[in-house]
Amino acid sequence: MVECAVGGLSVDPDLAGMSRRERLEQLRRRMAAVPARGESVSTRQVRMDGVAERPVLPVPTALAGLLPGGGLPRGSVVTVTGSGSLLVGLLAAVTGSGGHAAVIGHPRLGLLAAAEMGADLGRLAMIPNPGPDPVEVAAVLLDGLDLVVLGLGGLAVPPSRARAVVARARSKGATLVVTGGRWSGAEIRLDATVRGYDGLGDGGVGDSATGRGCARLRGLRLAVGAEGRAFRRRTACVDLRPNRGRVEWVPESIAPQQVTALQWLTSADTA
């Protein structure tokens, strides 16, 4: 069986063949070996009145202005929808800053793209097949990781169970990012939509048989939106550009907008 190592943590990617007790024992045994969370990924800001704000996990710099604390609050649940580049960027920001993360139920996540954005893959555990109860797996991993990404695969989580997981994330100081399903009561909602591409159809090598041009994809333009319980919707337009083997998030602008004002090309991307 292939294993994926994260610092001192190795997680079997396929938990489907185990009983519930075996899955829990396996995860808890691995979690016991995880190093303490690094201070480098947790920042605490102090307002002018001297009241300490919540510590946050880092996000790509171009997106920091979308969030009141400049990052994802520890102990919160965040939903992410739309372009997969946003999810990859969040993982890169956290692991690249010294944090530990796990991804549950995303067998096709772009690890190459994450590495190009600065992710430390040695701090990232992949669990593509968590078995019949991915929420339970996520709840266990919240005990020792900074960021846990949970792909629900279209499942709807009952509000009572969602509240229990939120309480666990808050008590452990970890952040849970939920994708691909229904989760009520998230503190922050993020979405990303592709606005266009750079490099397609502009001067590529032509195919004489079909008359079609072949061009290299040089950049991706995204509209990223954020809204939450404590703040109104904000949107940032960003470019993802390659630079010397790395992919950078370059900001265009940040402005308040309504959800209905975003009418872009498509919600799928190739990242």
C-alpha positions as CSV (number, residue, x, y, z in Angstrom):
1,M,0.0,0.0,0.0
2,V,1.3,3.4,-1.0
3,E,1.7,5.9,1.8
4,C,2.1,9.7,1.8
5,A,4.3,11.3,4.4
6,V,3.8,14.7,6.0
7,G,6.6,15.6,8.4
8,G,6.2,12.8,11.0
9,L,2.8,11.8,9.7
10,S,2.2,9.1,7.1
11,V,-1.4,8.4,6.1
12,D,-2.7,5.4,4.2
13,P,-4.5,7.0,1.2
14,D,-7.1,4.2,1.0
15,L,-9.1,3.7,4.2
16,A,-12.1,2.2,2.5
17,G,-11.2,-1.4,3.3
18,M,-11.0,-0.8,7.0
19,S,-13.6,-1.0,9.7
20,R,-14.5,2.2,11.5
21,R,-12.4,1.2,14.5
22,E,-9.4,0.4,12.3
23,R,-9.7,3.7,10.5
24,L,-9.8,5.6,13.8
25,E,-6.9,3.7,15.3
26,Q,-4.8,4.1,12.1
27,L,-5.4,7.9,12.0
28,R,-4.8,8.5,15.7
29,R,-1.6,6.5,15.6
30,R,-0.3,8.6,12.8
31,M,-1.5,11.8,14.3
32,A,0.5,11.1,17.5
33,A,3.7,11.4,15.4
34,V,2.9,14.9,13.9
35,P,5.2,17.7,15.2
36,A,3.7,20.5,17.1
37,R,2.1,23.2,14.9
38,G,4.6,25.8,13.7
39,E,4.2,29.3,15.0
40,S,5.3,30.5,11.5
41,V,1.8,29.8,10.1
42,S,-0.1,31.4,12.9
43,T,-0.2,35.2,13.2
44,R,-2.0,37.2,15.9
45,Q,-2.9,40.8,15.2
46,V,-3.6,43.4,17.9
47,R,-6.1,46.1,17.2
48,M,-5.6,49.7,18.3
49,D,-7.8,49.1,21.3
50,G,-5.4,46.4,22.5
51,V,-7.9,43.5,21.9
52,A,-6.2,40.5,20.3
53,E,-7.8,39.2,17.1
54,R,-7.9,35.6,16.2
55,P,-4.8,33.9,14.8
56,V,-5.0,33.1,11.1
57,L,-3.5,30.8,8.5
58,P,-1.8,32.5,5.5
59,V,-3.4,32.8,2.1
60,P,-1.8,33.9,-1.2
61,T,-0.7,37.5,-0.7
62,A,-3.0,38.7,-3.5
63,L,-6.0,37.5,-1.6
64,A,-5.1,38.7,1.9
65,G,-7.1,41.9,1.4
66,L,-10.3,39.9,1.0
67,L,-10.3,38.7,4.5
68,P,-10.6,40.9,7.6
69,G,-7.6,39.3,9.4
70,G,-5.6,38.8,6.2
71,G,-6.0,35.0,6.3
72,L,-8.2,32.1,7.3
73,P,-9.2,32.2,10.9
74,R,-8.0,29.3,13.0
75,G,-10.8,27.3,14.5
76,S,-13.1,28.1,11.6
77,V,-14.9,26.2,8.8
78,V,-14.6,27.7,5.3
79,T,-16.4,26.5,2.1
80,V,-14.6,26.8,-1.2
81,T,-16.3,26.5,-4.6
82,G,-15.3,27.1,-8.2
83,S,-11.8,26.9,-9.8
84,G,-9.5,24.4,-8.2
85,S,-6.6,26.8,-8.4
86,L,-8.0,28.6,-5.3
87,L,-7.9,25.4,-3.2
88,V,-4.4,24.6,-4.5
89,G,-3.2,28.2,-3.6
90,L,-4.5,27.9,-0.1
91,L,-2.7,24.6,0.5
92,A,0.5,26.1,-1.0
93,A,0.3,29.2,1.3
94,V,-0.1,27.1,4.4
95,T,2.4,24.3,3.8
96,G,4.9,26.8,2.2
97,S,4.8,28.7,5.5
98,G,5.6,25.7,7.6
99,G,2.1,24.4,8.3
100,H,0.8,20.9,8.0
101,A,-2.3,20.0,5.9
102,A,-4.3,17.1,4.7
103,V,-6.6,16.7,1.7
104,I,-9.5,14.2,2.0
105,G,-11.4,13.0,-1.0
106,H,-9.6,14.8,-3.8
107,P,-7.9,12.1,-5.8
108,R,-7.2,14.4,-8.7
109,L,-5.8,17.4,-6.9
110,G,-3.0,19.0,-8.9
111,L,0.1,18.4,-6.8
112,L,2.4,19.7,-9.5
113,A,0.5,23.0,-9.5
114,A,0.7,23.1,-5.7
115,A,4.5,22.7,-5.8
116,E,4.8,25.4,-8.5
117,M,2.8,27.7,-6.2
118,G,5.3,27.1,-3.4
119,A,3.7,24.2,-1.5
120,D,5.9,22.0,0.7
121,L,4.6,18.5,-0.4
122,G,6.4,17.0,2.6
123,R,3.9,18.7,4.8
124,L,0.8,17.6,2.8
125,A,-1.0,14.3,3.3
126,M,-3.3,13.0,0.6
127,I,-6.2,10.7,1.5
128,P,-8.0,10.2,-1.8
129,N,-10.3,7.4,-0.6
130,P,-11.3,8.0,3.0
131,G,-14.1,5.4,3.1
132,P,-17.8,5.8,3.8
133,D,-17.5,8.6,6.3
134,P,-15.0,11.3,5.2
135,V,-16.4,13.7,7.9
136,E,-15.2,11.4,10.6
137,V,-11.7,11.2,9.1
138,A,-11.6,15.0,8.9
139,A,-12.6,15.3,12.6
140,V,-9.7,13.1,13.6
141,L,-7.2,15.0,11.5
142,L,-8.2,18.3,13.0
143,D,-6.5,17.2,16.2
144,G,-3.0,17.8,14.9
145,L,-3.0,19.6,11.6
146,D,-3.2,23.3,10.7
147,L,-5.5,22.9,7.7
148,V,-7.8,20.0,6.7
149,V,-9.5,20.0,3.3
150,L,-12.6,17.9,3.1
151,G,-14.1,16.9,-0.2
152,L,-17.7,15.8,0.4
153,G,-18.3,14.4,-3.1
154,G,-21.8,15.8,-3.2
155,L,-22.8,14.7,0.4
156,A,-25.0,16.9,2.6
157,V,-23.8,17.1,6.2
158,P,-26.6,17.4,8.8
159,P,-26.5,20.7,10.7
160,S,-26.2,18.9,14.0
161,R,-23.1,17.0,12.9
162,A,-21.6,20.1,11.2
163,R,-21.9,22.0,14.5
164,A,-20.0,19.2,16.3
165,V,-17.2,19.4,13.8
166,V,-17.1,23.2,14.0
167,A,-16.8,22.9,17.8
168,R,-13.9,20.5,17.4
169,A,-12.1,22.7,14.9
170,R,-12.5,25.7,17.3
171,S,-11.2,23.7,20.3
172,K,-8.2,22.4,18.3
173,G,-7.3,25.7,16.6
174,A,-7.4,24.1,13.2
175,T,-9.1,25.3,10.0
176,L,-11.4,23.1,8.0
177,V,-12.0,23.8,4.3
178,V,-15.1,22.1,2.8
179,T,-15.7,21.5,-0.9
180,G,-18.1,19.6,-3.1
181,G,-21.1,19.2,-0.9
182,R,-23.6,20.9,1.4
183,W,-22.3,22.3,4.7
184,S,-24.4,24.7,6.8
185,G,-23.0,27.3,9.1
186,A,-19.6,28.0,7.5
187,E,-17.9,31.1,8.9
188,I,-16.4,32.2,5.5
189,R,-17.4,31.3,1.9
190,L,-14.8,31.6,-0.9
191,D,-15.4,31.1,-4.6
192,A,-13.2,31.4,-7.7
193,T,-14.3,31.9,-11.3
194,V,-12.0,31.8,-14.4
195,R,-12.2,35.1,-16.3
196,G,-9.8,34.1,-19.1
197,Y,-6.5,32.6,-20.1
198,D,-3.3,34.1,-21.5
199,G,-1.5,32.3,-24.3
200,L,-4.3,30.4,-26.0
201,G,-4.6,31.1,-29.7
202,D,-2.1,33.9,-29.9
203,G,0.8,33.0,-32.1
204,G,1.1,29.3,-31.4
205,V,2.3,26.7,-33.9
206,G,-0.4,26.0,-36.4
207,D,-1.7,22.6,-37.5
208,S,-1.8,22.6,-41.3
209,A,-4.3,19.7,-41.4
210,T,-6.9,21.3,-39.2
211,G,-6.0,25.0,-39.4
212,R,-6.0,25.2,-35.7
213,G,-3.3,27.0,-33.7
214,C,-1.5,25.3,-30.9
215,A,-0.3,27.7,-28.1
216,R,1.1,27.3,-24.6
217,L,-1.1,28.4,-21.7
218,R,0.9,31.2,-20.1
219,G,-1.5,32.5,-17.5
220,L,-4.9,32.3,-15.8
221,R,-7.1,35.1,-14.7
222,L,-9.4,34.6,-11.7
223,A,-12.1,36.4,-9.9
224,V,-12.1,35.4,-6.3
225,G,-14.9,36.3,-4.0
226,A,-15.1,36.1,-0.2
227,E,-18.0,36.7,2.2
228,G,-18.7,35.8,5.8
229,R,-20.7,36.3,9.0
230,A,-18.6,39.3,10.0
231,F,-18.1,41.0,6.6
232,R,-19.8,41.8,3.3
233,R,-18.8,40.2,0.0
234,R,-15.5,41.3,-1.5
235,T,-14.0,40.4,-4.8
236,A,-10.4,40.3,-6.0
237,C,-9.2,39.9,-9.6
238,V,-5.9,38.1,-9.8
239,D,-3.6,36.7,-12.4
240,L,-1.7,33.4,-12.0
241,R,1.5,33.9,-13.9
242,P,4.6,31.6,-14.2
243,N,7.9,33.1,-13.2
244,R,11.1,31.1,-13.2
245,G,9.5,27.8,-12.6
246,R,7.0,29.2,-10.0
247,V,3.4,30.4,-10.3
248,E,2.7,33.7,-8.7
249,W,-0.6,35.3,-7.6
250,V,-0.6,38.9,-9.0
251,P,-3.4,41.2,-7.8
252,E,-5.4,43.3,-10.2
253,S,-7.9,45.0,-7.9
254,I,-10.1,44.6,-4.8
255,A,-13.6,46.0,-4.7
256,P,-17.0,45.2,-3.0
257,Q,-19.4,43.5,-5.4
258,Q,-22.7,41.7,-5.3
259,V,-22.8,38.0,-6.2
260,T,-25.0,38.7,-9.2
261,A,-22.4,41.1,-10.6
262,L,-20.0,38.3,-11.4
263,Q,-20.7,37.1,-14.9
264,W,-17.5,35.5,-16.2
265,L,-16.5,33.0,-18.8
266,T,-16.5,29.6,-17.0
267,S,-16.0,28.0,-13.6
268,A,-13.6,25.3,-14.7
269,D,-9.8,25.6,-15.2
270,T,-6.9,23.4,-16.1
271,A,-4.8,24.0,-12.9
